[in-house]
């Protein structure tokens, strides 16, 4: 179900949080790699991300914006709890004893430092914290925000942060960032029959192969939603396992009982952190470049042309 996003023209602070890697991956695969710098280096992800940010700022008018980064895409504290967490994404050539490197397309990796340099020169806050994923940075900013929060991500894991009362929603790109799925509580109830907190319980019960989360065998999305509707939350489901009178099938009871070791640790892995030690940075959306000379140099070196100029014009406007 698609909903049109309406702008909030009030003067109150409105924070937009970008799941930056999610967006530049989409830009990389959505913009032809024939888009190159003068020296022949592909810059499709760079230019695509700049176009994304321009459109997001123009359409949704945030007063504050943070490009949230993966300082650690596979934190050890999550791996210690569930060793399979994102294990299939680890690059095969990662040397033993060194931090895991995520396998990414060869022509994307060199573009990430360019993206970081451009964001810094423009003055868009860029935040990554050692030992945490971008999701955790997003979760912490969301918890601390006093006004509305728009989270822009292609990762459904962040649906857990949706909260109508506190005006937290996820803008999920369907096509570029021009077509966004506005994920609010009504959408979650219609699509998954859960709310934001319930999405965490459903996700860990069903599992997620893309993140290496095994889930509970035989408990898919629909069954998980039915159990949550029946027993309230994960704790209620597990209490029902111990209650002979609870209406669970023998197979469900057995599978949930056998999955206790996983269920005991999965919530900490699946829930985004809300207590990340964030750096003290200015998150206000800039109206002029922080470093005009660097912006000019980067624009010329990497052939960013109209993509960069459109961003600057939108910020100034």
C-alpha positions in Angstrom: 0.0 0.0 0.0 1.6 3.3 -1.1 1.1 6.5 0.7 2.0 10.0 -0.5 4.4 11.7 1.9 3.1 15.1 3.1 5.5 17.8 4.2 5.4 19.1 7.7 6.0 22.8 7.4 6.0 23.5 11.1 9.1 25.2 12.7 9.8 22.2 15.1 13.0 20.3 14.5 12.6 17.4 12.0 15.4 14.9 11.9 16.2 12.7 8.9 18.5 9.7 9.4 20.1 8.1 6.4 21.1 4.5 6.4 23.9 5.6 4.1 25.3 2.2 3.0 21.8 1.0 2.1 21.3 4.1 -0.1 24.7 4.1 -1.8 24.3 0.4 -2.6 21.0 1.3 -4.2 22.6 4.1 -6.1 25.4 1.9 -7.2 23.1 -0.6 -8.8 20.6 2.0 -10.0 23.0 4.3 -11.8 25.0 2.9 -14.8 28.7 2.3 -14.1 29.4 4.3 -17.3 29.1 7.4 -15.0 32.7 8.1 -14.4 35.2 10.7 -13.2 37.6 12.4 -15.6 40.2 9.8 -14.9 37.8 6.9 -15.7 37.0 5.9 -12.1 33.3 5.0 -11.7 31.4 7.5 -9.6 27.9 6.1 -10.1 27.3 5.5 -6.4 28.6 8.9 -5.4 26.5 10.8 -7.9 23.5 8.6 -7.2 23.7 9.2 -3.5 24.0 13.0 -4.0 20.9 12.9 -6.2 19.1 10.8 -3.5 19.9 13.3 -0.8 18.9 16.2 -3.0 15.5 14.7 -3.6 15.0 13.7 0.1 15.8 17.2 1.3 13.6 18.8 -1.4 10.6 16.6 -0.8 10.7 16.2 3.0 12.4 19.4 4.3 14.3 18.1 7.3 15.8 20.7 9.6 18.5 18.2 10.7 20.1 15.3 8.8 22.7 12.6 9.7 24.4 10.2 7.3 24.7 7.2 9.5 27.6 4.9 8.7 28.7 1.3 9.5 31.8 1.8 11.6 31.5 -2.0 12.2 29.1 -3.8 9.9 29.4 -7.1 11.9 30.0 -6.1 15.6 31.8 -8.8 17.6 29.3 -8.5 20.4 26.5 -9.7 18.1 28.7 -12.5 16.6 29.5 -13.7 20.2 25.8 -14.1 20.7 24.9 -15.6 17.3 28.1 -16.8 15.5 26.2 -17.1 12.2 25.3 -13.4 12.2 26.2 -12.1 8.7 28.8 -14.8 8.4 27.9 -15.5 4.8 28.8 -11.9 3.8 32.3 -12.1 5.1 34.8 -11.7 2.2 36.6 -15.0 1.7 40.0 -13.3 1.6 39.7 -11.7 5.1 42.8 -12.8 7.0 42.3 -14.7 10.2 42.6 -12.6 13.3 41.6 -9.3 11.5 38.2 -7.5 11.5 35.8 -9.0 9.1 35.5 -7.3 5.7 32.2 -7.2 4.0 32.2 -8.5 0.4 31.2 -5.5 -1.8 31.4 -4.9 -5.6 35.0 -4.1 -6.6 34.1 -0.7 -8.1 32.0 0.4 -5.1 34.6 0.2 -2.4 36.8 3.0 -3.9 33.7 5.3 -4.0 33.0 5.1 -0.3 35.9 7.4 0.7 34.8 9.9 -2.0 31.2 9.9 -0.6 32.6 10.6 2.9 34.9 13.4 1.7 32.0 15.1 -0.2 29.6 14.8 2.7 32.2 16.3 5.0 33.0 19.2 2.7 29.3 20.0 2.2 28.8 19.9 5.9 26.3 17.1 6.2 26.8 15.3 9.5 28.3 11.9 9.0 28.4 9.6 12.1 29.7 6.1 12.6 30.7 4.7 16.0 33.3 1.9 16.5 31.7 -1.4 17.5 28.3 -0.5 16.1 26.3 -0.7 12.9 24.6 2.3 11.2 21.3 0.8 12.5 22.5 1.3 16.1 23.5 4.9 15.4 20.0 5.4 13.9 18.4 3.8 16.9 20.2 6.0 19.3 19.5 9.2 17.5 15.8 8.2 17.2 15.6 7.5 21.0 17.1 10.9 21.8 15.2 13.0 19.3 12.6 15.4 20.7 10.8 16.0 17.3 9.7 13.9 14.3 12.1 11.5 12.8 12.2 10.1 9.2 14.5 7.1 8.8 15.5 6.5 5.2 16.6 2.9 4.6 16.2 -0.2 2.4 16.5 -2.4 5.5 13.3 -3.6 7.0 15.0 -4.3 10.3 14.5 -0.6 11.1 10.7 -1.1 11.0 11.1 -1.8 14.7 11.6 2.0 15.3 8.2 2.9 13.9 6.2 4.8 16.5 3.2 7.0 15.5 2.8 8.6 18.9 6.4 9.8 18.8 6.3 10.5 15.1 8.9 8.0 14.0 8.5 6.5 10.6 10.6 4.7 8.0 10.8 5.9 4.4 11.6 2.7 2.4 12.7 3.3 -1.2 10.7 1.5 -3.8 12.2 3.1 -6.8 15.2 5.4 -6.2 14.0 7.8 -3.5 11.2 9.4 -5.6 8.8 6.6 -4.7 8.9 5.8 -1.0 6.9 3.4 1.1 5.9 5.3 4.2 6.1 2.8 7.0 3.9 3.7 9.9 2.0 1.7 12.4 -1.0 1.3 10.1 1.3 -0.2 7.4 2.9 -2.6 9.9 -0.5 -3.8 11.1 -1.8 -4.2 7.6 1.3 -5.9 6.2 2.6 -7.9 9.2 -0.2 -7.7 11.8 2.4 -6.3 14.4 3.5 -2.9 15.6 7.1 -1.6 15.8 8.2 -3.5 18.9 6.3 -6.5 17.7 8.3 -6.5 14.5 11.4 -7.4 16.4 9.8 -10.4 18.0 8.4 -11.5 14.6 11.7 -11.0 12.9 13.7 -13.1 15.4 11.1 -15.9 15.4 10.9 -16.2 11.6 14.7 -15.7 11.2 16.5 -13.8 8.4 18.8 -15.7 6.1 20.3 -12.4 4.8 21.5 -11.6 8.3 22.4 -15.2 9.2 19.6 -15.4 11.8 18.3 -19.0 12.0 14.9 -18.2 13.5 12.8 -21.0 15.0 12.3 -23.9 12.6 8.8 -24.1 11.3 7.8 -20.6 12.6 7.4 -18.4 9.6 6.1 -14.8 9.3 2.4 -15.6 9.5 2.7 -18.1 12.3 4.9 -15.7 14.3 2.3 -12.9 13.9 -0.5 -15.3 15.0 1.5 -16.3 18.1 2.2 -12.7 19.0 -1.5 -11.8 18.5 -2.4 -14.7 20.8 0.2 -14.2 23.5 1.2 -10.6 23.3 4.9 -10.7 22.9 7.9 -13.0 22.9 7.9 -13.4 26.7 4.2 -14.3 26.5 4.9 -16.9 23.9 7.7 -18.5 26.0 5.4 -18.5 29.1 2.9 -20.3 27.0 5.4 -23.0 26.2 5.7 -23.6 29.9 1.9 -23.6 30.4 0.4 -27.0 29.6 -3.0 -25.4 29.1 -1.8 -22.8 26.6 -3.2 -23.3 23.1 0.0 -24.3 21.2 0.2 -27.2 18.9 2.6 -30.0 20.1 4.9 -29.2 17.3 5.0 -25.5 18.1 5.6 -26.2 21.7 8.5 -28.6 20.9 10.2 -26.3 18.4 10.0 -23.2 20.6 11.2 -25.2 23.6 14.2 -26.5 21.6 15.0 -23.0 20.4 15.4 -21.5 23.9 19.1 -21.0 23.6 18.6 -18.9 20.4 15.6 -17.1 21.7 17.5 -16.1 24.9 20.1 -14.2 22.9 18.3 -13.2 19.7 16.6 -10.1 21.0 19.8 -8.4 21.8 21.1 -9.2 18.3 18.0 -8.2 16.4 17.1 -5.0 18.4 19.0 -1.9 17.4 21.0 -0.3 20.2 19.7 2.9 21.6 22.7 3.7 23.9 25.5 4.3 21.4 28.0 6.9 22.6 27.3 9.4 19.8 29.9 12.1 19.1 29.1 15.7 19.6 28.4 16.9 16.0 26.2 19.6 14.5 23.3 17.8 12.8 21.6 20.9 11.5 21.1 20.8 7.7 23.7 23.2 6.2 22.6 26.0 3.9 26.1 26.6 2.5 29.1 24.3 2.2 31.3 23.9 5.2 34.4 23.9 3.0 33.7 25.6 -0.4 37.2 25.1 -1.6 37.1 21.3 -0.9 33.7 21.1 -2.5 35.0 22.7 -5.7 38.1 20.5 -5.7 36.2 17.3 -5.2 33.5 18.2 -7.7 36.2 18.8 -10.4 38.4 15.8 -9.5 35.5 13.3 -9.5 33.3 14.9 -12.2 30.4 15.3 -9.9 28.9 18.1 -12.0 25.2 18.7 -11.8 24.7 16.1 -9.0 26.7 18.2 -6.6 25.4 21.5 -7.8 21.8 20.4 -7.4 22.5 19.3 -3.9 24.1 22.7 -3.0 21.2 24.6 -4.6 18.6 22.6 -2.7 20.4 23.2 0.6 20.7 26.9 -0.1 17.1 27.1 -1.1 
